[in-house]
Amino acid sequence: MNTVLEVSKIVNIPPDELIARGMPAFLEKEIRLSELEIADLRDKYDVASKEDLYKLIESKSINSHPAGEDYITWKNKEKYRKDLEEKLKLIR
């Protein structure tokens, strides 16, 4: 049997409502995880922004490996977080 249907019966909530309630929780969790990963990069390089990290790489103040990969990860995490925040606003 479908897990959503099973849980729906247990909690006595229609499956579509159960899914609708779960989506915001999932998005919020993903946003928090992205923020934590970005905070780890801030701490790792002791910078306030990805732009500051890029400046360190460009000036050769730090090695480009793995800093360059971390810069790309940071950039991608910020976009991911922004996209999720936009979707969260739409469903609230």
PyMOL Python script that loads the backbone (N, CA, C, O; Angstrom):
from pymol import cmd

cmd.read_pdbstr("""\
ATOM      1  N   MET A   1       0.844  -1.200   0.000  1.00  0.00           N
ATOM      2  CA  MET A   1       0.000   0.000   0.000  1.00  0.00           C
ATOM      3  C   MET A   1       0.875   1.244   0.000  1.00  0.00           C
ATOM      4  O   MET A   1       2.004   1.222   0.489  1.00  0.00           O
ATOM      5  N   ASN A   2       0.357   2.301  -0.538  1.00  0.00           N
ATOM      6  CA  ASN A   2       1.055   3.576  -0.606  1.00  0.00           C
ATOM      7  C   ASN A   2       1.275   4.132   0.804  1.00  0.00           C
ATOM      8  O   ASN A   2       0.339   4.207   1.599  1.00  0.00           O
ATOM      9  N   THR A   3       2.509   4.519   1.107  1.00  0.00           N
ATOM     10  CA  THR A   3       2.850   5.039   2.432  1.00  0.00           C
ATOM     11  C   THR A   3       2.043   6.276   2.788  1.00  0.00           C
ATOM     12  O   THR A   3       1.628   6.436   3.936  1.00  0.00           O
ATOM     13  N   VAL A   4       1.817   7.155   1.812  1.00  0.00           N
ATOM     14  CA  VAL A   4       1.028   8.360   2.081  1.00  0.00           C
ATOM     15  C   VAL A   4      -0.369   7.974   2.538  1.00  0.00           C
ATOM     16  O   VAL A   4      -0.900   8.559   3.482  1.00  0.00           O
ATOM     17  N   LEU A   5      -0.958   7.006   1.881  1.00  0.00           N
ATOM     18  CA  LEU A   5      -2.299   6.556   2.273  1.00  0.00           C
ATOM     19  C   LEU A   5      -2.286   5.935   3.656  1.00  0.00           C
ATOM     20  O   LEU A   5      -3.199   6.161   4.450  1.00  0.00           O
ATOM     21  N   GLU A   6      -1.264   5.160   3.947  1.00  0.00           N
ATOM     22  CA  GLU A   6      -1.157   4.534   5.271  1.00  0.00           C
ATOM     23  C   GLU A   6      -1.059   5.591   6.365  1.00  0.00           C
ATOM     24  O   GLU A   6      -1.767   5.519   7.370  1.00  0.00           O
ATOM     25  N   VAL A   7      -0.182   6.571   6.170  1.00  0.00           N
ATOM     26  CA  VAL A   7      -0.007   7.635   7.161  1.00  0.00           C
ATOM     27  C   VAL A   7      -1.277   8.470   7.251  1.00  0.00           C
ATOM     28  O   VAL A   7      -1.679   8.882   8.338  1.00  0.00           O
ATOM     29  N   SER A   8      -1.902   8.716   6.115  1.00  0.00           N
ATOM     30  CA  SER A   8      -3.146   9.475   6.078  1.00  0.00           C
ATOM     31  C   SER A   8      -4.200   8.841   6.980  1.00  0.00           C
ATOM     32  O   SER A   8      -4.901   9.536   7.716  1.00  0.00           O
ATOM     33  N   LYS A   9      -4.303   7.546   6.916  1.00  0.00           N
ATOM     34  CA  LYS A   9      -5.274   6.828   7.757  1.00  0.00           C
ATOM     35  C   LYS A   9      -4.905   6.906   9.229  1.00  0.00           C
ATOM     36  O   LYS A   9      -5.773   7.073  10.086  1.00  0.00           O
ATOM     37  N   ILE A  10      -3.629   6.787   9.516  1.00  0.00           N
ATOM     38  CA  ILE A  10      -3.174   6.816  10.910  1.00  0.00           C
ATOM     39  C   ILE A  10      -3.469   8.165  11.547  1.00  0.00           C
ATOM     40  O   ILE A  10      -3.964   8.222  12.672  1.00  0.00           O
ATOM     41  N   VAL A  11      -3.168   9.258  10.836  1.00  0.00           N
ATOM     42  CA  VAL A  11      -3.327  10.596  11.406  1.00  0.00           C
ATOM     43  C   VAL A  11      -4.678  11.219  11.082  1.00  0.00           C
ATOM     44  O   VAL A  11      -4.993  12.322  11.528  1.00  0.00           O
ATOM     45  N   ASN A  12      -5.465  10.499  10.302  1.00  0.00           N
ATOM     46  CA  ASN A  12      -6.807  10.936   9.942  1.00  0.00           C
ATOM     47  C   ASN A  12      -6.813  12.296   9.232  1.00  0.00           C
ATOM     48  O   ASN A  12      -7.586  13.197   9.557  1.00  0.00           O
ATOM     49  N   ILE A  13      -5.914  12.395   8.253  1.00  0.00           N
ATOM     50  CA  ILE A  13      -5.808  13.593   7.421  1.00  0.00           C
ATOM     51  C   ILE A  13      -5.828  13.126   5.975  1.00  0.00           C
ATOM     52  O   ILE A  13      -5.134  12.167   5.638  1.00  0.00           O
ATOM     53  N   PRO A  14      -6.599  13.771   5.110  1.00  0.00           N
ATOM     54  CA  PRO A  14      -6.615  13.369   3.699  1.00  0.00           C
ATOM     55  C   PRO A  14      -5.204  13.410   3.095  1.00  0.00           C
ATOM     56  O   PRO A  14      -4.400  14.268   3.461  1.00  0.00           O
ATOM     57  N   PRO A  15      -4.902  12.492   2.178  1.00  0.00           N
ATOM     58  CA  PRO A  15      -3.554  12.428   1.592  1.00  0.00           C
ATOM     59  C   PRO A  15      -3.078  13.738   0.982  1.00  0.00           C
ATOM     60  O   PRO A  15      -1.915  14.103   1.154  1.00  0.00           O
ATOM     61  N   ASP A  16      -3.946  14.454   0.275  1.00  0.00           N
ATOM     62  CA  ASP A  16      -3.499  15.709  -0.340  1.00  0.00           C
ATOM     63  C   ASP A  16      -3.169  16.767   0.706  1.00  0.00           C
ATOM     64  O   ASP A  16      -2.247  17.560   0.518  1.00  0.00           O
ATOM     65  N   GLU A  17      -3.915  16.782   1.805  1.00  0.00           N
ATOM     66  CA  GLU A  17      -3.623  17.730   2.884  1.00  0.00           C
ATOM     67  C   GLU A  17      -2.321  17.342   3.591  1.00  0.00           C
ATOM     68  O   GLU A  17      -1.525  18.204   3.963  1.00  0.00           O
ATOM     69  N   LEU A  18      -2.120  16.044   3.768  1.00  0.00           N
ATOM     70  CA  LEU A  18      -0.885  15.550   4.386  1.00  0.00           C
ATOM     71  C   LEU A  18       0.333  15.992   3.569  1.00  0.00           C
ATOM     72  O   LEU A  18       1.330  16.449   4.128  1.00  0.00           O
ATOM     73  N   ILE A  19       0.247  15.853   2.265  1.00  0.00           N
ATOM     74  CA  ILE A  19       1.338  16.272   1.379  1.00  0.00           C
ATOM     75  C   ILE A  19       1.506  17.790   1.432  1.00  0.00           C
ATOM     76  O   ILE A  19       2.629  18.292   1.489  1.00  0.00           O
ATOM     77  N   ALA A  20       0.397  18.515   1.412  1.00  0.00           N
ATOM     78  CA  ALA A  20       0.456  19.982   1.457  1.00  0.00           C
ATOM     79  C   ALA A  20       1.105  20.473   2.750  1.00  0.00           C
ATOM     80  O   ALA A  20       1.841  21.459   2.742  1.00  0.00           O
ATOM     81  N   ARG A  21       0.835  19.789   3.853  1.00  0.00           N
ATOM     82  CA  ARG A  21       1.456  20.179   5.125  1.00  0.00           C
ATOM     83  C   ARG A  21       2.938  19.818   5.153  1.00  0.00           C
ATOM     84  O   ARG A  21       3.739  20.512   5.779  1.00  0.00           O
ATOM     85  N   GLY A  22       3.294  18.749   4.485  1.00  0.00           N
ATOM     86  CA  GLY A  22       4.682  18.292   4.500  1.00  0.00           C
ATOM     87  C   GLY A  22       5.608  19.132   3.642  1.00  0.00           C
ATOM     88  O   GLY A  22       6.792  19.261   3.953  1.00  0.00           O
ATOM     89  N   MET A  23       5.092  19.701   2.576  1.00  0.00           N
ATOM     90  CA  MET A  23       5.938  20.467   1.659  1.00  0.00           C
ATOM     91  C   MET A  23       6.623  21.648   2.339  1.00  0.00           C
ATOM     92  O   MET A  23       7.836  21.797   2.189  1.00  0.00           O
ATOM     93  N   PRO A  24       5.908  22.493   3.080  1.00  0.00           N
ATOM     94  CA  PRO A  24       6.601  23.603   3.759  1.00  0.00           C
ATOM     95  C   PRO A  24       7.681  23.111   4.720  1.00  0.00           C
ATOM     96  O   PRO A  24       8.759  23.700   4.796  1.00  0.00           O
ATOM     97  N   ALA A  25       7.401  22.045   5.445  1.00  0.00           N
ATOM     98  CA  ALA A  25       8.388  21.513   6.387  1.00  0.00           C
ATOM     99  C   ALA A  25       9.647  21.052   5.645  1.00  0.00           C
ATOM    100  O   ALA A  25      10.766  21.303   6.092  1.00  0.00           O
ATOM    101  N   PHE A  26       9.454  20.386   4.523  1.00  0.00           N
ATOM    102  CA  PHE A  26      10.592  19.932   3.724  1.00  0.00           C
ATOM    103  C   PHE A  26      11.407  21.112   3.214  1.00  0.00           C
ATOM    104  O   PHE A  26      12.633  21.110   3.318  1.00  0.00           O
ATOM    105  N   LEU A  27      10.734  22.124   2.660  1.00  0.00           N
ATOM    106  CA  LEU A  27      11.430  23.288   2.127  1.00  0.00           C
ATOM    107  C   LEU A  27      12.189  24.026   3.229  1.00  0.00           C
ATOM    108  O   LEU A  27      13.331  24.439   3.028  1.00  0.00           O
ATOM    109  N   GLU A  28      11.558  24.192   4.389  1.00  0.00           N
ATOM    110  CA  GLU A  28      12.211  24.872   5.512  1.00  0.00           C
ATOM    111  C   GLU A  28      13.456  24.112   5.947  1.00  0.00           C
ATOM    112  O   GLU A  28      14.482  24.722   6.248  1.00  0.00           O
ATOM    113  N   LYS A  29      13.377  22.791   5.983  1.00  0.00           N
ATOM    114  CA  LYS A  29      14.522  21.970   6.367  1.00  0.00           C
ATOM    115  C   LYS A  29      15.661  22.134   5.359  1.00  0.00           C
ATOM    116  O   LYS A  29      16.816  22.296   5.753  1.00  0.00           O
ATOM    117  N   GLU A  30      15.350  22.094   4.088  1.00  0.00           N
ATOM    118  CA  GLU A  30      16.368  22.251   3.056  1.00  0.00           C
ATOM    119  C   GLU A  30      17.010  23.640   3.116  1.00  0.00           C
ATOM    120  O   GLU A  30      18.218  23.774   2.918  1.00  0.00           O
ATOM    121  N   ILE A  31      16.211  24.663   3.387  1.00  0.00           N
ATOM    122  CA  ILE A  31      16.733  26.027   3.522  1.00  0.00           C
ATOM    123  C   ILE A  31      17.712  26.091   4.702  1.00  0.00           C
ATOM    124  O   ILE A  31      18.797  26.659   4.586  1.00  0.00           O
ATOM    125  N   ARG A  32      17.315  25.500   5.839  1.00  0.00           N
ATOM    126  CA  ARG A  32      18.195  25.499   7.019  1.00  0.00           C
ATOM    127  C   ARG A  32      19.506  24.762   6.731  1.00  0.00           C
ATOM    128  O   ARG A  32      20.579  25.231   7.111  1.00  0.00           O
ATOM    129  N   LEU A  33      19.420  23.615   6.065  1.00  0.00           N
ATOM    130  CA  LEU A  33      20.632  22.856   5.746  1.00  0.00           C
ATOM    131  C   LEU A  33      21.562  23.660   4.833  1.00  0.00           C
ATOM    132  O   LEU A  33      22.780  23.642   5.009  1.00  0.00           O
ATOM    133  N   SER A  34      20.988  24.356   3.870  1.00  0.00           N
ATOM    134  CA  SER A  34      21.793  25.197   2.979  1.00  0.00           C
ATOM    135  C   SER A  34      22.475  26.309   3.759  1.00  0.00           C
ATOM    136  O   SER A  34      23.650  26.602   3.540  1.00  0.00           O
ATOM    137  N   GLU A  35      21.734  26.926   4.667  1.00  0.00           N
ATOM    138  CA  GLU A  35      22.306  27.997   5.487  1.00  0.00           C
ATOM    139  C   GLU A  35      23.445  27.480   6.352  1.00  0.00           C
ATOM    140  O   GLU A  35      24.449  28.168   6.536  1.00  0.00           O
ATOM    141  N   LEU A  36      23.292  26.268   6.886  1.00  0.00           N
ATOM    142  CA  LEU A  36      24.364  25.679   7.697  1.00  0.00           C
ATOM    143  C   LEU A  36      25.609  25.395   6.866  1.00  0.00           C
ATOM    144  O   LEU A  36      26.729  25.614   7.326  1.00  0.00           O
ATOM    145  N   GLU A  37      25.417  24.915   5.657  1.00  0.00           N
ATOM    146  CA  GLU A  37      26.558  24.647   4.786  1.00  0.00           C
ATOM    147  C   GLU A  37      27.283  25.941   4.420  1.00  0.00           C
ATOM    148  O   GLU A  37      28.512  25.975   4.362  1.00  0.00           O
ATOM    149  N   ILE A  38      26.528  26.989   4.178  1.00  0.00           N
ATOM    150  CA  ILE A  38      27.138  28.287   3.880  1.00  0.00           C
ATOM    151  C   ILE A  38      27.878  28.816   5.112  1.00  0.00           C
ATOM    152  O   ILE A  38      28.974  29.364   4.992  1.00  0.00           O
ATOM    153  N   ALA A  39      27.286  28.654   6.283  1.00  0.00           N
ATOM    154  CA  ALA A  39      27.938  29.097   7.525  1.00  0.00           C
ATOM    155  C   ALA A  39      29.247  28.342   7.738  1.00  0.00           C
ATOM    156  O   ALA A  39      30.226  28.925   8.203  1.00  0.00           O
ATOM    157  N   ASP A  40      29.276  27.060   7.404  1.00  0.00           N
ATOM    158  CA  ASP A  40      30.510  26.285   7.523  1.00  0.00           C
ATOM    159  C   ASP A  40      31.597  26.853   6.611  1.00  0.00           C
ATOM    160  O   ASP A  40      32.764  26.922   6.996  1.00  0.00           O
ATOM    161  N   LEU A  41      31.210  27.259   5.406  1.00  0.00           N
ATOM    162  CA  LEU A  41      32.188  27.840   4.480  1.00  0.00           C
ATOM    163  C   LEU A  41      32.677  29.200   4.978  1.00  0.00           C
ATOM    164  O   LEU A  41      33.854  29.532   4.835  1.00  0.00           O
ATOM    165  N   ARG A  42      31.772  29.984   5.560  1.00  0.00           N
ATOM    166  CA  ARG A  42      32.184  31.278   6.149  1.00  0.00           C
ATOM    167  C   ARG A  42      33.246  31.041   7.222  1.00  0.00           C
ATOM    168  O   ARG A  42      34.276  31.714   7.266  1.00  0.00           O
ATOM    169  N   ASP A  43      32.962  30.062   8.084  1.00  0.00           N
ATOM    170  CA  ASP A  43      33.895  29.748   9.169  1.00  0.00           C
ATOM    171  C   ASP A  43      35.212  29.188   8.635  1.00  0.00           C
ATOM    172  O   ASP A  43      36.288  29.555   9.108  1.00  0.00           O
ATOM    173  N   LYS A  44      35.121  28.309   7.664  1.00  0.00           N
ATOM    174  CA  LYS A  44      36.317  27.654   7.106  1.00  0.00           C
ATOM    175  C   LYS A  44      37.309  28.673   6.568  1.00  0.00           C
ATOM    176  O   LYS A  44      38.518  28.536   6.752  1.00  0.00           O
ATOM    177  N   TYR A  45      36.782  29.707   5.894  1.00  0.00           N
ATOM    178  CA  TYR A  45      37.661  30.694   5.263  1.00  0.00           C
ATOM    179  C   TYR A  45      37.696  32.030   5.999  1.00  0.00           C
ATOM    180  O   TYR A  45      38.411  32.946   5.594  1.00  0.00           O
ATOM    181  N   ASP A  46      36.925  32.140   7.078  1.00  0.00           N
ATOM    182  CA  ASP A  46      36.856  33.374   7.875  1.00  0.00           C
ATOM    183  C   ASP A  46      36.526  34.582   6.998  1.00  0.00           C
ATOM    184  O   ASP A  46      37.214  35.602   7.016  1.00  0.00           O
ATOM    185  N   VAL A  47      35.431  34.422   6.219  1.00  0.00           N
ATOM    186  CA  VAL A  47      34.944  35.493   5.343  1.00  0.00           C
ATOM    187  C   VAL A  47      33.456  35.691   5.576  1.00  0.00           C
ATOM    188  O   VAL A  47      32.782  34.815   6.117  1.00  0.00           O
ATOM    189  N   ALA A  48      32.949  36.839   5.167  1.00  0.00           N
ATOM    190  CA  ALA A  48      31.535  37.158   5.362  1.00  0.00           C
ATOM    191  C   ALA A  48      30.678  36.793   4.153  1.00  0.00           C
ATOM    192  O   ALA A  48      29.467  36.608   4.280  1.00  0.00           O
ATOM    193  N   SER A  49      31.308  36.689   2.977  1.00  0.00           N
ATOM    194  CA  SER A  49      30.524  36.445   1.773  1.00  0.00           C
ATOM    195  C   SER A  49      31.326  35.626   0.774  1.00  0.00           C
ATOM    196  O   SER A  49      32.544  35.486   0.890  1.00  0.00           O
ATOM    197  N   LYS A  50      30.616  35.090  -0.206  1.00  0.00           N
ATOM    198  CA  LYS A  50      31.305  34.341  -1.263  1.00  0.00           C
ATOM    199  C   LYS A  50      32.193  35.280  -2.077  1.00  0.00           C
ATOM    200  O   LYS A  50      33.222  34.857  -2.604  1.00  0.00           O
ATOM    201  N   GLU A  51      31.805  36.543  -2.180  1.00  0.00           N
ATOM    202  CA  GLU A  51      32.619  37.528  -2.886  1.00  0.00           C
ATOM    203  C   GLU A  51      33.966  37.734  -2.171  1.00  0.00           C
ATOM    204  O   GLU A  51      35.007  37.871  -2.813  1.00  0.00           O
ATOM    205  N   ASP A  52      33.922  37.752  -0.845  1.00  0.00           N
ATOM    206  CA  ASP A  52      35.168  37.867  -0.073  1.00  0.00           C
ATOM    207  C   ASP A  52      36.060  36.652  -0.314  1.00  0.00           C
ATOM    208  O   ASP A  52      37.278  36.782  -0.441  1.00  0.00           O
ATOM    209  N   LEU A  53      35.449  35.478  -0.374  1.00  0.00           N
ATOM    210  CA  LEU A  53      36.214  34.267  -0.662  1.00  0.00           C
ATOM    211  C   LEU A  53      36.844  34.364  -2.050  1.00  0.00           C
ATOM    212  O   LEU A  53      38.011  34.020  -2.234  1.00  0.00           O
ATOM    213  N   TYR A  54      36.074  34.828  -3.011  1.00  0.00           N
ATOM    214  CA  TYR A  54      36.589  34.959  -4.375  1.00  0.00           C
ATOM    215  C   TYR A  54      37.791  35.912  -4.421  1.00  0.00           C
ATOM    216  O   TYR A  54      38.768  35.660  -5.126  1.00  0.00           O
ATOM    217  N   LYS A  55      37.703  36.999  -3.668  1.00  0.00           N
ATOM    218  CA  LYS A  55      38.815  37.958  -3.626  1.00  0.00           C
ATOM    219  C   LYS A  55      40.086  37.304  -3.077  1.00  0.00           C
ATOM    220  O   LYS A  55      41.186  37.560  -3.568  1.00  0.00           O
ATOM    221  N   LEU A  56      39.923  36.460  -2.055  1.00  0.00           N
ATOM    222  CA  LEU A  56      41.081  35.759  -1.496  1.00  0.00           C
ATOM    223  C   LEU A  56      41.701  34.811  -2.524  1.00  0.00           C
ATOM    224  O   LEU A  56      42.923  34.702  -2.627  1.00  0.00           O
ATOM    225  N   ILE A  57      40.852  34.136  -3.271  1.00  0.00           N
ATOM    226  CA  ILE A  57      41.331  33.217  -4.309  1.00  0.00           C
ATOM    227  C   ILE A  57      42.054  34.006  -5.398  1.00  0.00           C
ATOM    228  O   ILE A  57      43.158  33.655  -5.812  1.00  0.00           O
ATOM    229  N   GLU A  58      41.414  35.066  -5.847  1.00  0.00           N
ATOM    230  CA  GLU A  58      41.957  35.897  -6.932  1.00  0.00           C
ATOM    231  C   GLU A  58      43.303  36.520  -6.562  1.00  0.00           C
ATOM    232  O   GLU A  58      44.202  36.615  -7.397  1.00  0.00           O
ATOM    233  N   SER A  59      43.431  36.939  -5.314  1.00  0.00           N
ATOM    234  CA  SER A  59      44.679  37.571  -4.860  1.00  0.00           C
ATOM    235  C   SER A  59      45.739  36.547  -4.468  1.00  0.00           C
ATOM    236  O   SER A  59      46.850  36.904  -4.076  1.00  0.00           O
ATOM    237  N   LYS A  60      45.379  35.268  -4.579  1.00  0.00           N
ATOM    238  CA  LYS A  60      46.277  34.160  -4.225  1.00  0.00           C
ATOM    239  C   LYS A  60      46.642  34.162  -2.747  1.00  0.00           C
ATOM    240  O   LYS A  60      47.692  33.650  -2.359  1.00  0.00           O
ATOM    241  N   SER A  61      45.767  34.741  -1.923  1.00  0.00           N
ATOM    242  CA  SER A  61      45.966  34.710  -0.474  1.00  0.00           C
ATOM    243  C   SER A  61      45.688  33.319   0.083  1.00  0.00           C
ATOM    244  O   SER A  61      46.172  32.959   1.156  1.00  0.00           O
ATOM    245  N   ILE A  62      44.902  32.545  -0.658  1.00  0.00           N
ATOM    246  CA  ILE A  62      44.641  31.150  -0.303  1.00  0.00           C
ATOM    247  C   ILE A  62      44.750  30.311  -1.572  1.00  0.00           C
ATOM    248  O   ILE A  62      44.625  30.822  -2.685  1.00  0.00           O
ATOM    249  N   ASN A  63      44.983  29.021  -1.386  1.00  0.00           N
ATOM    250  CA  ASN A  63      45.078  28.116  -2.530  1.00  0.00           C
ATOM    251  C   ASN A  63      43.731  28.003  -3.226  1.00  0.00           C
ATOM    252  O   ASN A  63      42.683  27.962  -2.582  1.00  0.00           O
ATOM    253  N   SER A  64      43.776  27.954  -4.533  1.00  0.00           N
ATOM    254  CA  SER A  64      42.528  27.871  -5.302  1.00  0.00           C
ATOM    255  C   SER A  64      41.858  26.507  -5.175  1.00  0.00           C
ATOM    256  O   SER A  64      40.679  26.357  -5.495  1.00  0.00           O
ATOM    257  N   HIS A  65      42.608  25.520  -4.709  1.00  0.00           N
ATOM    258  CA  HIS A  65      42.001  24.210  -4.474  1.00  0.00           C
ATOM    259  C   HIS A  65      42.138  23.881  -3.003  1.00  0.00           C
ATOM    260  O   HIS A  65      43.271  23.830  -2.524  1.00  0.00           O
ATOM    261  N   PRO A  66      41.100  23.659  -2.265  1.00  0.00           N
ATOM    262  CA  PRO A  66      39.709  23.455  -2.675  1.00  0.00           C
ATOM    263  C   PRO A  66      38.853  24.718  -2.635  1.00  0.00           C
ATOM    264  O   PRO A  66      37.640  24.643  -2.830  1.00  0.00           O
ATOM    265  N   ALA A  67      39.462  25.869  -2.387  1.00  0.00           N
ATOM    266  CA  ALA A  67      38.681  27.100  -2.223  1.00  0.00           C
ATOM    267  C   ALA A  67      37.820  27.410  -3.440  1.00  0.00           C
ATOM    268  O   ALA A  67      36.692  27.882  -3.296  1.00  0.00           O
ATOM    269  N   GLY A  68      38.336  27.152  -4.631  1.00  0.00           N
ATOM    270  CA  GLY A  68      37.555  27.411  -5.844  1.00  0.00           C
ATOM    271  C   GLY A  68      36.304  26.557  -5.913  1.00  0.00           C
ATOM    272  O   GLY A  68      35.231  27.029  -6.289  1.00  0.00           O
ATOM    273  N   GLU A  69      36.457  25.300  -5.547  1.00  0.00           N
ATOM    274  CA  GLU A  69      35.300  24.396  -5.523  1.00  0.00           C
ATOM    275  C   GLU A  69      34.307  24.823  -4.441  1.00  0.00           C
ATOM    276  O   GLU A  69      33.092  24.758  -4.628  1.00  0.00           O
ATOM    277  N   ASP A  70      34.854  25.260  -3.311  1.00  0.00           N
ATOM    278  CA  ASP A  70      33.979  25.736  -2.230  1.00  0.00           C
ATOM    279  C   ASP A  70      33.241  27.005  -2.639  1.00  0.00           C
ATOM    280  O   ASP A  70      32.083  27.195  -2.269  1.00  0.00           O
ATOM    281  N   TYR A  71      33.904  27.873  -3.398  1.00  0.00           N
ATOM    282  CA  TYR A  71      33.243  29.082  -3.899  1.00  0.00           C
ATOM    283  C   TYR A  71      32.054  28.702  -4.788  1.00  0.00           C
ATOM    284  O   TYR A  71      30.974  29.279  -4.666  1.00  0.00           O
ATOM    285  N   ILE A  72      32.255  27.744  -5.667  1.00  0.00           N
ATOM    286  CA  ILE A  72      31.174  27.281  -6.549  1.00  0.00           C
ATOM    287  C   ILE A  72      30.053  26.651  -5.729  1.00  0.00           C
ATOM    288  O   ILE A  72      28.875  26.894  -5.991  1.00  0.00           O
ATOM    289  N   THR A  73      30.416  25.852  -4.749  1.00  0.00           N
ATOM    290  CA  THR A  73      29.410  25.245  -3.872  1.00  0.00           C
ATOM    291  C   THR A  73      28.609  26.328  -3.170  1.00  0.00           C
ATOM    292  O   THR A  73      27.382  26.243  -3.111  1.00  0.00           O
ATOM    293  N   TRP A  74      29.275  27.342  -2.639  1.00  0.00           N
ATOM    294  CA  TRP A  74      28.624  28.447  -1.939  1.00  0.00           C
ATOM    295  C   TRP A  74      27.642  29.149  -2.871  1.00  0.00           C
ATOM    296  O   TRP A  74      26.495  29.408  -2.506  1.00  0.00           O
ATOM    297  N   LYS A  75      28.110  29.451  -4.077  1.00  0.00           N
ATOM    298  CA  LYS A  75      27.259  30.121  -5.069  1.00  0.00           C
ATOM    299  C   LYS A  75      26.019  29.274  -5.375  1.00  0.00           C
ATOM    300  O   LYS A  75      24.904  29.793  -5.425  1.00  0.00           O
ATOM    301  N   ASN A  76      26.218  27.992  -5.575  1.00  0.00           N
ATOM    302  CA  ASN A  76      25.097  27.093  -5.869  1.00  0.00           C
ATOM    303  C   ASN A  76      24.141  26.961  -4.684  1.00  0.00           C
ATOM    304  O   ASN A  76      22.926  26.903  -4.872  1.00  0.00           O
ATOM    305  N   LYS A  77      24.676  26.915  -3.476  1.00  0.00           N
ATOM    306  CA  LYS A  77      23.825  26.812  -2.276  1.00  0.00           C
ATOM    307  C   LYS A  77      22.978  28.067  -2.105  1.00  0.00           C
ATOM    308  O   LYS A  77      21.815  27.976  -1.710  1.00  0.00           O
ATOM    309  N   GLU A  78      23.542  29.233  -2.395  1.00  0.00           N
ATOM    310  CA  GLU A  78      22.761  30.464  -2.283  1.00  0.00           C
ATOM    311  C   GLU A  78      21.615  30.480  -3.291  1.00  0.00           C
ATOM    312  O   GLU A  78      20.508  30.909  -2.967  1.00  0.00           O
ATOM    313  N   LYS A  79      21.877  30.015  -4.504  1.00  0.00           N
ATOM    314  CA  LYS A  79      20.819  29.963  -5.512  1.00  0.00           C
ATOM    315  C   LYS A  79      19.756  28.940  -5.114  1.00  0.00           C
ATOM    316  O   LYS A  79      18.559  29.203  -5.227  1.00  0.00           O
ATOM    317  N   TYR A  80      20.194  27.788  -4.653  1.00  0.00           N
ATOM    318  CA  TYR A  80      19.278  26.733  -4.206  1.00  0.00           C
ATOM    319  C   TYR A  80      18.369  27.271  -3.097  1.00  0.00           C
ATOM    320  O   TYR A  80      17.151  27.095  -3.133  1.00  0.00           O
ATOM    321  N   ARG A  81      18.989  27.933  -2.106  1.00  0.00           N
ATOM    322  CA  ARG A  81      18.220  28.498  -0.992  1.00  0.00           C
ATOM    323  C   ARG A  81      17.220  29.535  -1.480  1.00  0.00           C
ATOM    324  O   ARG A  81      16.066  29.540  -1.052  1.00  0.00           O
ATOM    325  N   LYS A  82      17.659  30.411  -2.371  1.00  0.00           N
ATOM    326  CA  LYS A  82      16.774  31.452  -2.899  1.00  0.00           C
ATOM    327  C   LYS A  82      15.593  30.829  -3.643  1.00  0.00           C
ATOM    328  O   LYS A  82      14.450  31.249  -3.463  1.00  0.00           O
ATOM    329  N   ASP A  83      15.871  29.833  -4.474  1.00  0.00           N
ATOM    330  CA  ASP A  83      14.800  29.154  -5.213  1.00  0.00           C
ATOM    331  C   ASP A  83      13.798  28.507  -4.266  1.00  0.00           C
ATOM    332  O   ASP A  83      12.589  28.593  -4.482  1.00  0.00           O
ATOM    333  N   LEU A  84      14.300  27.861  -3.218  1.00  0.00           N
ATOM    334  CA  LEU A  84      13.406  27.217  -2.246  1.00  0.00           C
ATOM    335  C   LEU A  84      12.587  28.257  -1.483  1.00  0.00           C
ATOM    336  O   LEU A  84      11.401  28.046  -1.226  1.00  0.00           O
ATOM    337  N   GLU A  85      13.209  29.373  -1.121  1.00  0.00           N
ATOM    338  CA  GLU A  85      12.485  30.434  -0.411  1.00  0.00           C
ATOM    339  C   GLU A  85      11.350  30.993  -1.269  1.00  0.00           C
ATOM    340  O   GLU A  85      10.269  31.292  -0.761  1.00  0.00           O
ATOM    341  N   GLU A  86      11.601  31.130  -2.559  1.00  0.00           N
ATOM    342  CA  GLU A  86      10.547  31.615  -3.462  1.00  0.00           C
ATOM    343  C   GLU A  86       9.383  30.634  -3.516  1.00  0.00           C
ATOM    344  O   GLU A  86       8.225  31.048  -3.488  1.00  0.00           O
ATOM    345  N   LYS A  87       9.678  29.339  -3.593  1.00  0.00           N
ATOM    346  CA  LYS A  87       8.619  28.325  -3.639  1.00  0.00           C
ATOM    347  C   LYS A  87       7.858  28.284  -2.316  1.00  0.00           C
ATOM    348  O   LYS A  87       6.641  28.100  -2.300  1.00  0.00           O
ATOM    349  N   LEU A  88       8.570  28.455  -1.224  1.00  0.00           N
ATOM    350  CA  LEU A  88       7.928  28.445   0.093  1.00  0.00           C
ATOM    351  C   LEU A  88       6.938  29.606   0.207  1.00  0.00           C
ATOM    352  O   LEU A  88       5.850  29.435   0.756  1.00  0.00           O
ATOM    353  N   LYS A  89       7.302  30.779  -0.304  1.00  0.00           N
ATOM    354  CA  LYS A  89       6.390  31.932  -0.272  1.00  0.00           C
ATOM    355  C   LYS A  89       5.116  31.644  -1.053  1.00  0.00           C
ATOM    356  O   LYS A  89       4.029  32.070  -0.664  1.00  0.00           O
ATOM    357  N   LEU A  90       5.258  30.922  -2.150  1.00  0.00           N
ATOM    358  CA  LEU A  90       4.091  30.620  -2.991  1.00  0.00           C
ATOM    359  C   LEU A  90       3.097  29.679  -2.323  1.00  0.00           C
ATOM    360  O   LEU A  90       1.894  29.771  -2.566  1.00  0.00           O
ATOM    361  N   ILE A  91       3.594  28.772  -1.481  1.00  0.00           N
ATOM    362  CA  ILE A  91       2.681  27.785  -0.893  1.00  0.00           C
ATOM    363  C   ILE A  91       2.166  28.207   0.476  1.00  0.00           C
ATOM    364  O   ILE A  91       1.306  27.535   1.045  1.00  0.00           O
ATOM    365  N   ARG A  92       2.672  29.291   1.003  1.00  0.00           N
ATOM    366  CA  ARG A  92       2.184  29.756   2.322  1.00  0.00           C
ATOM    367  C   ARG A  92       0.983  30.623   2.168  1.00  0.00           C
ATOM    368  O   ARG A  92       0.437  31.104   3.161  1.00  0.00           O
TER     369      ARG A  92
END
""", "prot")
cmd.dss("prot")
cmd.show_as("cartoon", "prot")
cmd.util.cbc("prot")
cmd.orient("prot")
